[in-house]
Structure formats: C-alpha cells, structure tokens
Amino acid sequence: MEAIKRNVARILSELPDGVQLVVAAKTRQPAEILAAVEAGANVQEAERAYRVIGNRAEWHFIGHLQRNKVKKAVELFDMIETVDSVEMASEIDKRCAQIGKVMPVLVEVNSGRENQKSGVFPENVEPLVREISTLHNIRVTGLMTMGPTLANAADLRPYFAETRRIFEKLKEMGLPDVEMRYLSMGMTDSYRVAIEEGASMVRLGSKIFGERAASAGE
Ligand SMILES: *Cc1c(COP(=O)(O)O)cnc(C)c1O
C-alpha cells in the first residue's frame, strides 16, 4: 500500500497544472484503491470498492456501459466518460431524471475509427453532442478517447491531436448546455504524449498499482 501512495504522490507532483488524474481501478482491491484515494487521487471502480470508500473520492465510469447497468451506474458515479450513442445518453437522462440528478458525461471518440471499438467516429461527435444538449438530466462536459492499441505511444499522437481539434472546435462553438472542460486522453504508456497533445485528464492504472495479474481477468 505504501508503494501505491508513493506512486500517486509522485504522479500528482509531476502532472502539469490543470491536468487531473483519474485512477483506473478495474480489478484492484478496495484497500489498494483506498490507498490511492488517501494519497489524493480520484478513482473509477465498481460497487465493492464504493462501499469501502464512499464519497472520499469522485467516481468516474470509464468502461463500456451496458444498458441494464445504467440505473445502478447513475446512482454510483459522478461522471460517465464513455457515452457514445443517443440511446445510451437517453437512458442515462431517463434514470437521472428519476433520482433528480444531472450527470456530467464525456463523449467517447473512436479516434482510430475502428469498427469493433466503442466511441463515435470523429465526424459524428458534434451531432451527438448537439443531441445530448437537448436532454435535461445529462450534460456534456468534454471528450474522452482511447486511441488504437499501438506498440509505440508516440504513434498515438495524431489520434490525440484529432480529438483535441474536435474538443477545441466544440468549445469555440459555445453550444448551449454544453461545457467543454475535460479532455480525457492517455493511459500508463501514453499519458505523456496525451498531455503534450492537450489532455486535461489522464487515466492511469498500472502506473499506480503495478501490472494487472493475467488471472484477474478484464
Ligand atoms: C484500464 C484502463 C485505463 C488505464 O490503463 P493502464 O494502462 O493500466 O494505465 C485507462 N482507460 C481505460 C478506459 C481503461 O479501461
């Protein structure tokens, strides 16, 4: 646990001003996540850890959200980073209306234009953002992207750059009920490149907790 705290402290001290750390906590134990929270990090993980940690952290959903999990997710999470369809947005809106909540979300961009991956293709981001802006219980607060899986992090640069361009364009448009505040890009292998390309939120797992055990599954 001491190593986790040290890692978080070091990362927080190294991140440039204005860049937020999101701890990618999938497969980790509540105690491990708690150590990260105590060192000053925000966290994403599921219900089990939530019961231990509660509102000591802000909770971001960063996985693929299934329709039948939306009801639970809107109760637990403070932000959903992976909205990529009107259907999902409408379901979030509906469930949030039932509990009197307005959910901040990021639209996930499929910057690599890979058919099998989640996220909307770059050219479809603006139409989706416009549609979501008409819903009352969900609010777009930025964009998120993973980019393709590439051996060399530097090769992700063009995908991050394109997502940034879309982000800046939407920001300039100043659409009503849209706040372009967060640009979530970069993981353990790629966050430095992502920050250079304008990320204001990085999602780190292995860099904090160590490599995920293969047996833990994903
Ligand atoms: C697991 C995960 C991360 C963090 O990955 P690491 O390489 O362990 O830092 C970031 N974003 C998403 C969506 C993830 O699922």
The ligand as a Gaussian input file, in Angstrom:
#p B3LYP/6-31G(d) Opt

LIG

0 1
 C       -7.616000       0.215000     -17.693000
 C       -7.927000       1.498000     -18.346000
 C       -7.039000       2.579000     -18.272000
 C       -5.686000       2.520000     -17.578000
 O       -4.822000       1.626000     -18.206000
 P       -3.312000       1.476000     -17.718000
 O       -2.578000       1.125000     -18.948000
 O       -3.311000       0.401000     -16.681000
 O       -2.870000       2.785000     -17.155000
 C       -7.419000       3.773000     -18.862000
 N       -8.595000       3.902000     -19.505000
 C       -9.470000       2.890000     -19.599000
 C      -10.746000       3.117000     -20.321000
 C       -9.172000       1.661000     -19.029000
 O      -10.051000       0.661000     -19.135000

